[in-house]
Amino acid sequence: MAFQLIVLYHHPEDVAAFDKHYDEIHAPLAAKLPGLRAYTVQRPVAGGGQRPAYHLVAVLTWDDEQSFLAAMASDEGQAAVADVGEFAGSGVTMTTGPSGSVL
């Protein structure tokens, strides 16, 4: 069963600086994680006039939990984790676990 890391980025104080760092530095770092099978990013839009709960949502998928753990322990994983503190000062919420398709 696939294993995912979902990263929910809280709203930054400086949106332009956050987006620039994410797109130009962080995403390329994360894309190099060993064994990564899929990596999607969503920038939620306001619904019903209300601000979305998060500024950006990233979903990273590996074949299994062992592949995920190996990726996080790698040099690339350590670099990506360390970089989060460089641009996500407003905080992040992360969740991991097995995933499967419903449809």
N, CA, C and O atoms as CSV, one atom per row, in Angstrom:
chain,resi,resn,atom,element,x,y,z
A,1,MET,N,N,0.841,-1.186,0.000
A,1,MET,CA,C,0.000,0.000,0.000
A,1,MET,C,C,0.881,1.242,0.000
A,1,MET,O,O,1.896,1.289,0.694
A,2,ALA,N,N,0.494,2.238,-0.772
A,2,ALA,CA,C,1.243,3.491,-0.856
A,2,ALA,C,C,1.274,4.177,0.508
A,2,ALA,O,O,0.422,3.934,1.363
A,3,PHE,N,N,2.259,5.027,0.689
A,3,PHE,CA,C,2.437,5.764,1.943
A,3,PHE,C,C,2.635,7.231,1.599
A,3,PHE,O,O,3.435,7.567,0.725
A,4,GLN,N,N,1.903,8.110,2.289
A,4,GLN,CA,C,1.954,9.529,1.957
A,4,GLN,C,C,2.405,10.400,3.113
A,4,GLN,O,O,2.199,10.090,4.286
A,5,LEU,N,N,3.024,11.499,2.732
A,5,LEU,CA,C,3.302,12.623,3.623
A,5,LEU,C,C,2.476,13.776,3.085
A,5,LEU,O,O,2.617,14.157,1.923
A,6,ILE,N,N,1.615,14.334,3.924
A,6,ILE,CA,C,0.821,15.496,3.542
A,6,ILE,C,C,1.287,16.651,4.406
A,6,ILE,O,O,1.321,16.552,5.633
A,7,VAL,N,N,1.649,17.762,3.746
A,7,VAL,CA,C,2.152,18.941,4.440
A,7,VAL,C,C,1.177,20.089,4.194
A,7,VAL,O,O,0.929,20.483,3.055
A,8,LEU,N,N,0.635,20.612,5.281
A,8,LEU,CA,C,-0.325,21.712,5.219
A,8,LEU,C,C,0.388,22.968,5.712
A,8,LEU,O,O,0.676,23.098,6.902
A,9,TYR,N,N,0.667,23.879,4.807
A,9,TYR,CA,C,1.390,25.096,5.148
A,9,TYR,C,C,0.414,26.182,5.578
A,9,TYR,O,O,-0.524,26.510,4.852
A,10,HIS,N,N,0.642,26.733,6.758
A,10,HIS,CA,C,-0.188,27.814,7.275
A,10,HIS,C,C,0.066,29.082,6.461
A,10,HIS,O,O,1.073,29.181,5.758
A,11,HIS,N,N,-0.828,30.031,6.554
A,11,HIS,CA,C,-0.710,31.264,5.775
A,11,HIS,C,C,0.518,32.063,6.197
A,11,HIS,O,O,0.661,32.407,7.371
A,12,PRO,N,N,1.405,32.361,5.247
A,12,PRO,CA,C,2.611,33.120,5.567
A,12,PRO,C,C,2.313,34.611,5.685
A,12,PRO,O,O,1.315,35.101,5.157
A,13,GLU,N,N,3.177,35.309,6.373
A,13,GLU,CA,C,3.057,36.765,6.456
A,13,GLU,C,C,3.385,37.396,5.106
A,13,GLU,O,O,2.713,38.338,4.684
A,14,ASP,N,N,4.404,36.890,4.431
A,14,ASP,CA,C,4.821,37.410,3.132
A,14,ASP,C,C,4.575,36.329,2.080
A,14,ASP,O,O,5.412,35.453,1.862
A,15,VAL,N,N,3.427,36.406,1.445
A,15,VAL,CA,C,3.018,35.377,0.480
A,15,VAL,C,C,3.994,35.283,-0.692
A,15,VAL,O,O,4.364,34.183,-1.101
A,16,ALA,N,N,4.404,36.408,-1.224
A,16,ALA,CA,C,5.305,36.396,-2.384
A,16,ALA,C,C,6.633,35.723,-2.044
A,16,ALA,O,O,7.140,34.920,-2.828
A,17,ALA,N,N,7.198,36.045,-0.883
A,17,ALA,CA,C,8.469,35.441,-0.477
A,17,ALA,C,C,8.305,33.943,-0.239
A,17,ALA,O,O,9.164,33.156,-0.636
A,18,PHE,N,N,7.222,33.547,0.399
A,18,PHE,CA,C,6.948,32.131,0.637
A,18,PHE,C,C,6.865,31.385,-0.690
A,18,PHE,O,O,7.553,30.385,-0.893
A,19,ASP,N,N,6.010,31.883,-1.599
A,19,ASP,CA,C,5.804,31.200,-2.879
A,19,ASP,C,C,7.095,31.117,-3.686
A,19,ASP,O,O,7.370,30.084,-4.297
A,20,LYS,N,N,7.876,32.166,-3.699
A,20,LYS,CA,C,9.142,32.167,-4.434
A,20,LYS,C,C,10.078,31.105,-3.865
A,20,LYS,O,O,10.659,30.326,-4.620
A,21,HIS,N,N,10.229,31.067,-2.534
A,21,HIS,CA,C,11.120,30.081,-1.915
A,21,HIS,C,C,10.598,28.665,-2.158
A,21,HIS,O,O,11.367,27.768,-2.504
A,22,TYR,N,N,9.301,28.468,-1.976
A,22,TYR,CA,C,8.731,27.134,-2.170
A,22,TYR,C,C,8.972,26.654,-3.605
A,22,TYR,O,O,9.465,25.547,-3.826
A,23,ASP,N,N,8.621,27.497,-4.568
A,23,ASP,CA,C,8.705,27.096,-5.973
A,23,ASP,C,C,10.142,26.939,-6.477
A,23,ASP,O,O,10.433,26.035,-7.260
A,24,GLU,N,N,11.031,27.816,-6.028
A,24,GLU,CA,C,12.384,27.829,-6.580
A,24,GLU,C,C,13.403,27.022,-5.778
A,24,GLU,O,O,14.417,26.588,-6.324
A,25,ILE,N,N,13.141,26.819,-4.486
A,25,ILE,CA,C,14.119,26.120,-3.645
A,25,ILE,C,C,13.547,24.847,-3.033
A,25,ILE,O,O,14.112,23.766,-3.200
A,26,HIS,N,N,12.424,24.973,-2.322
A,26,HIS,CA,C,11.928,23.814,-1.577
A,26,HIS,C,C,11.381,22.700,-2.476
A,26,HIS,O,O,11.728,21.533,-2.295
A,27,ALA,N,N,10.545,23.048,-3.425
A,27,ALA,CA,C,9.975,22.006,-4.293
A,27,ALA,C,C,11.058,21.221,-5.030
A,27,ALA,O,O,10.971,19.995,-5.093
A,28,PRO,N,N,12.076,21.880,-5.591
A,28,PRO,CA,C,13.149,21.104,-6.219
A,28,PRO,C,C,13.897,20.199,-5.232
A,28,PRO,O,O,14.309,19.097,-5.594
A,29,LEU,N,N,14.074,20.661,-3.984
A,29,LEU,CA,C,14.706,19.798,-2.966
A,29,LEU,C,C,13.836,18.571,-2.707
A,29,LEU,O,O,14.323,17.440,-2.719
A,30,ALA,N,N,12.551,18.802,-2.473
A,30,ALA,CA,C,11.638,17.700,-2.156
A,30,ALA,C,C,11.503,16.726,-3.319
A,30,ALA,O,O,11.349,15.523,-3.110
A,31,ALA,N,N,11.559,17.240,-4.534
A,31,ALA,CA,C,11.424,16.382,-5.713
A,31,ALA,C,C,12.572,15.381,-5.844
A,31,ALA,O,O,12.454,14.388,-6.562
A,32,LYS,N,N,13.672,15.640,-5.156
A,32,LYS,CA,C,14.837,14.745,-5.205
A,32,LYS,C,C,14.792,13.643,-4.140
A,32,LYS,O,O,15.715,12.832,-4.059
A,33,LEU,N,N,13.739,13.603,-3.326
A,33,LEU,CA,C,13.659,12.581,-2.280
A,33,LEU,C,C,13.683,11.188,-2.904
A,33,LEU,O,O,12.918,10.907,-3.827
A,34,PRO,N,N,14.549,10.326,-2.408
A,34,PRO,CA,C,14.653,8.974,-2.977
A,34,PRO,C,C,13.328,8.209,-2.889
A,34,PRO,O,O,12.631,8.259,-1.876
A,35,GLY,N,N,13.005,7.512,-3.955
A,35,GLY,CA,C,11.824,6.658,-3.981
A,35,GLY,C,C,10.509,7.383,-4.138
A,35,GLY,O,O,9.460,6.739,-4.139
A,36,LEU,N,N,10.520,8.693,-4.272
A,36,LEU,CA,C,9.285,9.473,-4.403
A,36,LEU,C,C,8.568,9.080,-5.690
A,36,LEU,O,O,9.161,9.115,-6.768
A,37,ARG,N,N,7.298,8.708,-5.581
A,37,ARG,CA,C,6.513,8.257,-6.736
A,37,ARG,C,C,5.604,9.347,-7.286
A,37,ARG,O,O,5.333,9.386,-8.486
A,38,ALA,N,N,5.136,10.224,-6.419
A,38,ALA,CA,C,4.250,11.313,-6.853
A,38,ALA,C,C,4.414,12.478,-5.887
A,38,ALA,O,O,4.679,12.290,-4.700
A,39,TYR,N,N,4.253,13.682,-6.419
A,39,TYR,CA,C,4.393,14.897,-5.627
A,39,TYR,C,C,3.445,15.923,-6.233
A,39,TYR,O,O,3.669,16.406,-7.343
A,40,THR,N,N,2.400,16.249,-5.509
A,40,THR,CA,C,1.435,17.232,-5.996
A,40,THR,C,C,1.345,18.386,-5.012
A,40,THR,O,O,1.571,18.230,-3.812
A,41,VAL,N,N,1.009,19.548,-5.556
A,41,VAL,CA,C,0.870,20.755,-4.755
A,41,VAL,C,C,-0.463,21.398,-5.100
A,41,VAL,O,O,-0.850,21.488,-6.264
A,42,GLN,N,N,-1.147,21.838,-4.066
A,42,GLN,CA,C,-2.407,22.560,-4.253
A,42,GLN,C,C,-2.316,23.887,-3.521
A,42,GLN,O,O,-1.856,23.950,-2.381
A,43,ARG,N,N,-2.754,24.934,-4.179
A,43,ARG,CA,C,-2.876,26.240,-3.541
A,43,ARG,C,C,-4.382,26.494,-3.413
A,43,ARG,O,O,-5.026,26.937,-4.364
A,44,PRO,N,N,-4.936,26.209,-2.228
A,44,PRO,CA,C,-6.387,26.329,-2.047
A,44,PRO,C,C,-6.902,27.738,-2.359
A,44,PRO,O,O,-6.216,28.734,-2.130
A,45,VAL,N,N,-8.102,27.790,-2.876
A,45,VAL,CA,C,-8.745,29.068,-3.176
A,45,VAL,C,C,-9.854,29.329,-2.159
A,45,VAL,O,O,-10.377,28.410,-1.529
A,46,ALA,N,N,-10.188,30.586,-2.023
A,46,ALA,CA,C,-11.247,30.984,-1.090
A,46,ALA,C,C,-12.581,30.438,-1.576
A,46,ALA,O,O,-12.882,30.468,-2.769
A,47,GLY,N,N,-13.360,29.948,-0.654
A,47,GLY,CA,C,-14.694,29.455,-0.974
A,47,GLY,C,C,-15.722,30.205,-0.161
A,47,GLY,O,O,-15.572,30.351,1.053
A,48,GLY,N,N,-16.743,30.672,-0.801
A,48,GLY,CA,C,-17.796,31.381,-0.081
A,48,GLY,C,C,-17.299,32.649,0.599
A,48,GLY,O,O,-17.850,33.076,1.613
A,49,GLY,N,N,-16.254,33.248,0.033
A,49,GLY,CA,C,-15.742,34.485,0.599
A,49,GLY,C,C,-14.848,34.304,1.808
A,49,GLY,O,O,-14.405,35.286,2.403
A,50,GLN,N,N,-14.579,33.073,2.177
A,50,GLN,CA,C,-13.737,32.821,3.344
A,50,GLN,C,C,-12.347,32.374,2.917
A,50,GLN,O,O,-12.172,31.692,1.907
A,51,ARG,N,N,-11.376,32.772,3.706
A,51,ARG,CA,C,-9.991,32.380,3.444
A,51,ARG,C,C,-9.844,30.866,3.663
A,51,ARG,O,O,-10.380,30.328,4.632
A,52,PRO,N,N,-9.124,30.185,2.773
A,52,PRO,CA,C,-8.915,28.751,2.973
A,52,PRO,C,C,-8.141,28.486,4.269
A,52,PRO,O,O,-7.449,29.369,4.776
A,53,ALA,N,N,-8.259,27.303,4.783
A,53,ALA,CA,C,-7.596,26.949,6.041
A,53,ALA,C,C,-6.075,26.959,5.906
A,53,ALA,O,O,-5.366,27.224,6.877
A,54,TYR,N,N,-5.572,26.670,4.707
A,54,TYR,CA,C,-4.129,26.597,4.489
A,54,TYR,C,C,-3.738,27.361,3.229
A,54,TYR,O,O,-4.546,27.547,2.319
A,55,HIS,N,N,-2.490,27.797,3.198
A,55,HIS,CA,C,-1.970,28.509,2.030
A,55,HIS,C,C,-1.580,27.530,0.926
A,55,HIS,O,O,-1.827,27.786,-0.253
A,56,LEU,N,N,-0.971,26.409,1.312
A,56,LEU,CA,C,-0.484,25.441,0.337
A,56,LEU,C,C,-0.555,24.050,0.947
A,56,LEU,O,O,-0.303,23.865,2.137
A,57,VAL,N,N,-0.900,23.085,0.120
A,57,VAL,CA,C,-0.960,21.683,0.547
A,57,VAL,C,C,-0.089,20.868,-0.402
A,57,VAL,O,O,-0.277,20.897,-1.618
A,58,ALA,N,N,0.870,20.137,0.173
A,58,ALA,CA,C,1.734,19.264,-0.622
A,58,ALA,C,C,1.465,17.814,-0.242
A,58,ALA,O,O,1.366,17.480,0.939
A,59,VAL,N,N,1.348,16.964,-1.242
A,59,VAL,CA,C,1.118,15.534,-1.027
A,59,VAL,C,C,2.238,14.771,-1.731
A,59,VAL,O,O,2.383,14.834,-2.952
A,60,LEU,N,N,3.025,14.050,-0.933
A,60,LEU,CA,C,4.153,13.268,-1.458
A,60,LEU,C,C,3.869,11.800,-1.202
A,60,LEU,O,O,3.444,11.423,-0.110
A,61,THR,N,N,4.107,10.971,-2.213
A,61,THR,CA,C,3.737,9.563,-2.131
A,61,THR,C,C,4.919,8.653,-2.443
A,61,THR,O,O,5.668,8.877,-3.394
A,62,TRP,N,N,5.065,7.610,-1.608
A,62,TRP,CA,C,6.068,6.555,-1.799
A,62,TRP,C,C,5.339,5.223,-1.933
A,62,TRP,O,O,4.140,5.128,-1.668
A,63,ASP,N,N,6.075,4.203,-2.346
A,63,ASP,CA,C,5.486,2.875,-2.495
A,63,ASP,C,C,5.012,2.296,-1.167
A,63,ASP,O,O,3.985,1.618,-1.109
A,64,ASP,N,N,5.765,2.566,-0.099
A,64,ASP,CA,C,5.442,1.992,1.201
A,64,ASP,C,C,6.128,2.800,2.309
A,64,ASP,O,O,6.911,3.711,2.036
A,65,GLU,N,N,5.823,2.452,3.545
A,65,GLU,CA,C,6.367,3.188,4.681
A,65,GLU,C,C,7.888,3.085,4.759
A,65,GLU,O,O,8.552,4.055,5.122
A,66,GLN,N,N,8.439,1.942,4.428
A,66,GLN,CA,C,9.886,1.774,4.487
A,66,GLN,C,C,10.593,2.719,3.511
A,66,GLN,O,O,11.641,3.280,3.831
A,67,SER,N,N,10.018,2.888,2.333
A,67,SER,CA,C,10.588,3.815,1.347
A,67,SER,C,C,10.522,5.245,1.853
A,67,SER,O,O,11.463,6.017,1.668
A,68,PHE,N,N,9.413,5.601,2.491
A,68,PHE,CA,C,9.265,6.937,3.071
A,68,PHE,C,C,10.314,7.171,4.147
A,68,PHE,O,O,10.985,8.203,4.148
A,69,LEU,N,N,10.459,6.217,5.064
A,69,LEU,CA,C,11.421,6.366,6.161
A,69,LEU,C,C,12.848,6.481,5.634
A,69,LEU,O,O,13.639,7.270,6.151
A,70,ALA,N,N,13.177,5.707,4.619
A,70,ALA,CA,C,14.511,5.784,4.016
A,70,ALA,C,C,14.728,7.151,3.369
A,70,ALA,O,O,15.815,7.720,3.464
A,71,ALA,N,N,13.704,7.669,2.720
A,71,ALA,CA,C,13.821,8.987,2.086
A,71,ALA,C,C,14.047,10.077,3.124
A,71,ALA,O,O,14.870,10.969,2.918
A,72,MET,N,N,13.329,10.013,4.231
A,72,MET,CA,C,13.472,11.031,5.276
A,72,MET,C,C,14.838,10.949,5.956
A,72,MET,O,O,15.356,11.963,6.425
A,73,ALA,N,N,15.413,9.775,6.012
A,73,ALA,CA,C,16.723,9.592,6.651
A,73,ALA,C,C,17.878,9.944,5.712
A,73,ALA,O,O,19.021,10.072,6.151
A,74,SER,N,N,17.580,10.098,4.433
A,74,SER,CA,C,18.623,10.379,3.440
A,74,SER,C,C,19.112,11.828,3.558
A,74,SER,O,O,18.495,12.655,4.229
A,75,ASP,N,N,20.225,12.107,2.895
A,75,ASP,CA,C,20.733,13.487,2.849
A,75,ASP,C,C,19.696,14.425,2.239
A,75,ASP,O,O,19.513,15.546,2.713
A,76,GLU,N,N,19.020,13.969,1.192
A,76,GLU,CA,C,17.992,14.787,0.546
A,76,GLU,C,C,16.824,15.055,1.493
A,76,GLU,O,O,16.286,16.162,1.530
A,77,GLY,N,N,16.437,14.035,2.256
A,77,GLY,CA,C,15.357,14.203,3.223
A,77,GLY,C,C,15.721,15.187,4.314
A,77,GLY,O,O,14.913,16.034,4.694
A,78,GLN,N,N,16.939,15.075,4.817
A,78,GLN,CA,C,17.386,15.990,5.867
A,78,GLN,C,C,17.447,17.426,5.342
A,78,GLN,O,O,17.097,18.360,6.063
A,79,ALA,N,N,17.885,17.610,4.102
A,79,ALA,CA,C,17.952,18.947,3.506
A,79,ALA,C,C,16.550,19.542,3.334
A,79,ALA,O,O,16.336,20.723,3.608
A,80,ALA,N,N,15.609,18.734,2.885
A,80,ALA,CA,C,14.242,19.227,2.692
A,80,ALA,C,C,13.603,19.599,4.024
A,80,ALA,O,O,12.953,20.638,4.133
A,81,VAL,N,N,13.784,18.762,5.027
A,81,VAL,CA,C,13.218,19.052,6.352
A,81,VAL,C,C,13.841,20.324,6.926
A,81,VAL,O,O,13.128,21.170,7.466
A,82,ALA,N,N,15.148,20.466,6.818
A,82,ALA,CA,C,15.826,21.658,7.339
A,82,ALA,C,C,15.356,22.915,6.618
A,82,ALA,O,O,15.269,23.981,7.228
A,83,ASP,N,N,15.055,22.806,5.340
A,83,ASP,CA,C,14.648,23.968,4.564
A,83,ASP,C,C,13.285,24.507,4.976
A,83,ASP,O,O,13.023,25.698,4.807
A,84,VAL,N,N,12.418,23.665,5.509
A,84,VAL,CA,C,11.085,24.127,5.913
A,84,VAL,C,C,11.199,25.326,6.858
A,84,VAL,O,O,10.420,26.273,6.753
A,85,GLY,N,N,12.148,25.290,7.762
A,85,GLY,CA,C,12.338,26.390,8.699
A,85,GLY,C,C,12.815,27.670,8.057
A,85,GLY,O,O,12.753,28.734,8.672
A,86,GLU,N,N,13.292,27.583,6.825
A,86,GLU,CA,C,13.794,28.759,6.123
A,86,GLU,C,C,12.692,29.629,5.523
A,86,GLU,O,O,12.914,30.806,5.241
A,87,PHE,N,N,11.497,29.048,5.325
A,87,PHE,CA,C,10.453,29.832,4.646
A,87,PHE,C,C,9.062,29.681,5.264
A,87,PHE,O,O,8.172,30.479,4.970
A,88,ALA,N,N,8.864,28.690,6.098
A,88,ALA,CA,C,7.522,28.416,6.637
A,88,ALA,C,C,7.410,28.851,8.088
A,88,ALA,O,O,7.029,28.065,8.955
A,89,GLY,N,N,7.744,30.105,8.346
A,89,GLY,CA,C,7.732,30.626,9.708
A,89,GLY,C,C,6.362,30.669,10.356
A,89,GLY,O,O,6.263,30.733,11.582
A,90,SER,N,N,5.313,30.636,9.569
A,90,SER,CA,C,3.963,30.650,10.129
A,90,SER,C,C,3.506,29.265,10.559
A,90,SER,O,O,2.447,29.108,11.166
A,91,GLY,N,N,4.321,28.261,10.237
A,91,GLY,CA,C,4.037,26.905,10.685
A,91,GLY,C,C,3.501,25.989,9.605
A,91,GLY,O,O,3.017,26.416,8.557
A,92,VAL,N,N,3.609,24.712,9.913
A,92,VAL,CA,C,3.098,23.654,9.044
A,92,VAL,C,C,2.460,22.582,9.916
A,92,VAL,O,O,2.797,22.430,11.091
A,93,THR,N,N,1.554,21.862,9.330
A,93,THR,CA,C,0.983,20.675,9.944
A,93,THR,C,C,1.312,19.530,9.006
A,93,THR,O,O,1.047,19.609,7.806
A,94,MET,N,N,1.892,18.456,9.553
A,94,MET,CA,C,2.255,17.308,8.716
A,94,MET,C,C,1.523,16.067,9.212
A,94,MET,O,O,1.311,15.876,10.410
A,95,THR,N,N,1.153,15.249,8.265
A,95,THR,CA,C,0.525,13.977,8.586
A,95,THR,C,C,1.108,12.927,7.650
A,95,THR,O,O,1.397,13.207,6.486
A,96,THR,N,N,1.278,11.712,8.171
A,96,THR,CA,C,1.781,10.611,7.351
A,96,THR,C,C,0.910,9.391,7.575
A,96,THR,O,O,0.269,9.244,8.616
A,97,GLY,N,N,0.899,8.522,6.582
A,97,GLY,CA,C,0.166,7.277,6.742
A,97,GLY,C,C,-0.073,6.575,5.428
A,97,GLY,O,O,0.162,7.130,4.355
A,98,PRO,N,N,-0.545,5.340,5.528
A,98,PRO,CA,C,-0.857,4.585,4.318
A,98,PRO,C,C,-2.026,5.239,3.594
A,98,PRO,O,O,-2.901,5.842,4.216
A,99,SER,N,N,-2.028,5.111,2.275
A,99,SER,CA,C,-3.106,5.701,1.485
A,99,SER,C,C,-3.537,4.737,0.401
A,99,SER,O,O,-2.762,3.898,-0.059
A,100,GLY,N,N,-4.761,4.872,0.015
A,100,GLY,CA,C,-5.310,4.052,-1.061
A,100,GLY,C,C,-6.369,4.822,-1.801
A,100,GLY,O,O,-6.893,5.816,-1.296
A,101,SER,N,N,-6.683,4.380,-2.972
A,101,SER,CA,C,-7.703,5.032,-3.786
A,101,SER,C,C,-9.080,4.513,-3.427
A,101,SER,O,O,-9.263,3.321,-3.181
A,102,VAL,N,N,-10.031,5.402,-3.399
A,102,VAL,CA,C,-11.413,5.036,-3.155
A,102,VAL,C,C,-12.136,4.874,-4.485
A,102,VAL,O,O,-13.040,4.050,-4.614
A,103,LEU,N,N,-11.737,5.655,-5.456
A,103,LEU,CA,C,-12.410,5.656,-6.760
A,103,LEU,C,C,-11.387,5.549,-7.852
A,103,LEU,O,O,-11.742,5.533,-9.031
